[in-house]
C-alpha cells in the first residue's frame, strides 16, 4: 500500500473514531455506530490489497 493511501486511511479512520466517540457522548447511539461498517470495509480493503500484492509476487 502506498504511503499516501496509508496516511489518508489513517486520517479517515481517526476522524471517524473521533466523530463516533463524540456522538456516543452526546447520546446519539445510531450516529455513533456508523464507525463499525467503516472499520469492516477498511479491513476488507486492506485484506484485498494484501492478497493482490501476494499474487503479484
C-alpha positions, 0 to 999 in steps of 0.5 A: 500500500502506498504511503499516501493511501496509508496516511489518508486511511489513517486520517479517515479512520481517526476522524471517524473514531473521533466523530463516533466517540463524540456522538456516543457522548452526546447520546446519539447511539445510531450516529455513533455506530456508523464507525463499525461498517467503516472499520469492516470495509477498511479491513476488507480493503486492506485484506484485498490489497494484501492478497493482490500484492501476494499474487503479484509476487 
